[in-house]
Amino acid sequence: MKKFEEKKFNIPTLTGISAKTVEEHLKLYAGYVKHSNLIIEKIAEMSADAEKNAYAMGELQRRFGFEFDGMRNHEFYFKHFEGGSAALAPDSALKTAIASEWGSFDAWLARFKAVALTRGIGWAILYYDKNNDRLVNAWVDEQHLGHLTGISPVLMLDMWEHSFVTDYQPSGKKQYVEDFFSNLNWQTVEQNFSDAKRA
Ligand SMILES: [Fe+2]
């Protein structure tokens, strides 16, 4: 049976976010990969007696979205740090698209940071919707509740407490968001945007 593979990330020293937090966080990511594979395996096993196992298989299937999105979301998140901090070029296609959607890059950034501070655990996401050639901000609860169908993530910010609480305490959530942007490699975000446009 085909398996989801755990990806490896080359993460430099970050501002504010400790190596220990990254190490522990990568273990959580590995757990999502493991459990995505396990669910598919378990459902295949249980299919041998599909009638008897129908209820349990249904619950496992429901859980799959949580595990799969937990895996995929973290792959976007950790990749944002690879290569170290890099600015968004003023004349880049992404910066132009952001400004045309929100009036200015700074207006978008303020809005996105506010989305990130949504109460509860989840993700702040900038998506590109190819159908309408536009960018959209979203908040996703947990790993999977509220993902938008058929559009591509461009920027993904993990707002679960495990991402920041050891380094910032619960009250330091806002500073974590600031530091995320200090550590962000915008070239990767631009690449995500151009991949999404081509997809
Ligand atoms: Fe996470």
Boltz pocket constraint, residues with backbone or C-beta under 6 A from the ligand:
constraints:
  - pocket:
      binder: B
      contacts: [[A, 25], [A, 28], [A, 74], [A, 158], [A, 160], [A, 162], [A, 163]]
      max_distance: 6.0
